[in-house]
Amino acid sequence: MSPDHPPGLDLDRLGALLGRERPGLVNGPLSGRLIEGGRSNLTYAVSDGTAKWVVRRPPLGHVLATAHDMRREHRVISALHPTPVPVPRTVLLCEDEEVLGAPFYVMEFVEGTPYRTADQLAPLGAKRTRQAVLALVDTLVDLHAVDPGEVGLADFGRPEGFLDRQLRRWGKQLDASRNRELAGIDELHAALGRELPRSPAPAVVHGDYRLDNVLIASTDEGVDSIRAVLDWEMSTLGDPLTDLGLLVMYGMPLGTPDSPVSTTAEAPGHPSPAELIERYAARSGRDVSGVAWYTAFAWFKLAVILEGIHYRYTLGQTVGPGFDRIGDLVPVFIEHGLTTLREGLRKD
């Protein structure tokens, strides 16, 4: 770890705060490094030379609704820690912006690997890849089995009208990024609205549940397990099948070699979408007959997100490798969404 202060992380002030609020926790000067950065919340690894922690704070320069974001993340992780859902143990929430310039929270550091691509999964081999992805489904079932009221999350969201609000929200996001014609996007949005399903009983929804948002660790015997579910910034109370639909979407091959947006679906041993759905249904007891709608909605949502990235790229606001090819992917996501809504999900 670098002893330098990463942007957005004043280690002296952080150390002083922890010394006051958690006496005896830190036993030496702190060092830190940025793990993730960008428009999403920033994640830092911090150490005193013996122990490690993680600090989460809003993006630099982002000043609206940041305290709310940090409170929500800290709240849901703290609430879920006693449950079967693996999450890091929280250490402290700080809403005093004088410390780091924005609200933040500290949690324990969990060892593990977030697998983002099929190539990263390949060294595990087909059997272990299959086990890891099926464990992802089982953990999602555990999350959706949590009674929000029993863990203090009864008021964590507004389940009534959840799908309608989601569809309207992402429609507004699309309108905010329109600067070119996108064949089929309005058709997909309208069709989703016409076929809005009736939601099951509400549950704690992660909102961005996929393989690279969990940490997987291996035992000496080569058994892989999910050590922690991360990135709870989109969590709320809502329709649990939105999480399943997104997971199924990420389990479908894009069919675009060298894509800057990848799924893990092409990894040897990766379960098929049908297997993911069947596993979830068998373990949760939920009716998943309408999962094609939720998967089509996931394609639409990702198309809107990618179009927003493309729009910022055209304005010169996004730099880095691969951003020049994001725009070409948007029609692919739209077509997948339309096909899924028209034809359902294949059984293979």
Secondary structure as UniProt FT lines:
FT   TURN            7..8
FT   HELIX           11..21
FT   TURN            23..24
FT   STRAND          31..36
FT   STRAND          42..47
FT   STRAND          52..57
FT   TURN            60..61
FT   HELIX           66..80
FT   TURN            81..82
FT   STRAND          90..94
FT   HELIX           97..100
FT   STRAND          104..108
FT   HELIX           118..121
FT   HELIX           122..124
FT   HELIX           125..145
FT   HELIX           148..151
FT   TURN            154..155
FT   TURN            160..161
FT   HELIX           162..176
FT   TURN            183..184
FT   HELIX           185..194
FT   STRAND          203..205
FT   HELIX           211..213
FT   STRAND          214..218
FT   TURN            220..221
FT   STRAND          224..229
FT   TURN            233..234
FT   STRAND          236..238
FT   HELIX           241..250
FT   TURN            257..258
FT   TURN            265..266
FT   TURN            268..269
FT   HELIX           273..284
FT   TURN            289..290
FT   HELIX           291..314
FT   TURN            315..316
FT   TURN            321..322
FT   HELIX           323..325
FT   HELIX           326..343
//
